[in-house]
Amino acid sequence: MSQVAYVTCEPRMPEWDDDLLSAEVLASRGVEVEFVAWDAAIDWDSYQLAVIRSTWDYTSRLDEFLAWADSVGPAKLRNVPALLRWNTDKRYLAELDGAGLPVPPTALVAPHGAVPEFGGRVVIKPVSGAGARDTGVFSDENRDEAMELLVRLGEQDEIAMIQPYIPWVEESGETAVIFFGGRFAYALRKRAFLPESGVAPVRPGTTVAAAMFEKDLVTLSEASEAEIQLGAETVGWLARRFGSMPLYARIDMVSSPEGEPVLMEVEATEPSLYLRQTTDLEKPGPELFADAVEAALA
């Protein structure tokens, strides 16, 4: 029997338990799946494959997490360590831009560094983060509040990124195209959730924006041909860049009223896949993900 580790953290959050669905599919095919915290004192060589799924605490222990990934190695870990290192710092957007992929203009602010004029509404967030932590919407009218966030990020020794606020998101939200093993699987729609102004409130006891826990935040949707094409181009670029096709990738984008998509984020570390919302598809998401895991075992 093949043995696979789904890499998580402890305590696991019940809001993201849909990996149980793909684990059940794999079990029915003779592949044993064990959920294991990434920082557990175990022999990772005992698994044929280690698949990162819900390592939600890595952002506060990034160096330790990346060192762990390197120790497991690219032969066993999916996604591979080099992709994880690249993907956990949103400065990767500059490299995507250089590759000719459409991304929003992005300014970086080093800890306690100079802050550019906003010239309209902007989104500010840390280059390393998840769950919309320390993320907000600002303009020149509330620049003082923006500066408070930038000072806090600087005190945390974090680099901040500033992007123009894209107003199209208010009507159409974000599209996420999901790829497993380089193949398009399904699409999701995330509605706008950031406040009109200021930092997104967090859920008590977490560093995650409270809106991320709302049940209607993400819904199963359809993607346009242009959105699927941009997702495929991005995943193909990742495979060439890192010498390994990502086991999974969630490519988040916003499309203009004319239907032209712009990349917002590449989620290839521990994205929520919302498998529970795909069970009515002709081939459900858990089966598609299980297919990709089995192919990685071959």
C-alpha positions, 0 to 999 in steps of 0.5 A: 500500500502506498503511503502519503502524508497530508502535511498540516499543523496542530491544532487543525482548523475544522473550517478547512477539513475538505482534504478528508474527502480526497483522503477518502478517495485515495483510501478507496484506491489503496493509498493510505493517507495520514495527516501529519503536522509539519513540525512533528518529530517523525521520519519523513522518509517513511512516506512515499509522498508528502503533500502540503495541505493545511500548514496554516501556522507557517507564516509566523515561522517562515524560516523554520518552515522553509528549512523543514521543506528543504530537509524533506526535499524535492523528491518527496515534497509537493509542492517542491521546496524551491517553489514554496520558497518563491511562493511565500514571498509575494515579491514573486509578482515582479518575476511574473511581470518580467515573464510577460504575465499581467500583474498589477503595478506593485510598490514595495516598502522596506521596514521604515522605508519611504512611502510613495504617494497613493494617487487614489485607493490602494491595497497594502499588505505584507509580502509574506502572509496569508488569510488577509493578515494585516491587509487593508484599503487606503487612500490619501484621505486616510494616509495616517491610518495606512502609515500606522499599518506600515509602521506595524509591519516595519516593527515586525521586520516585514516588507509591505507591498502597495497595489492600486485598488482594482474597482472591478472586484466589487462587481465581479469578485476574484476568479480562482482557477484550480489546476491539479497536475497541470490540468485545469480542474474547476473555477471558484469565485471569491466576492469582494471582502476587504472593507471600503477603508482601513484594515480588515478585521481579524477573527478573534484568536487568529491572525486571519481576516474574519471575512475569510470564515464567511460561508458565502465568501467563495462559490463554485463558478465558471471561468472564461477562456481568457482566465483559464488560458492565463491560469494555464500559462502561469502553471506552465511557467511555474513548471519550467521555472522550478523543473517540476509541474505543481501538484496543485496551484490556485491562480487568483485573478480579477478580470476587467469589464472587457474580460481581460484578466490580471493576476493577483496571486499564485497560491502554490503553498497551502491554498484552500481548494474548497473541494466540498463545493465541487462534489456535484461536478461531473468528476468531483474535485476530490477525485481530481485531486486524488488523480494528481496525487496518484500520478505523483506517486507513479 
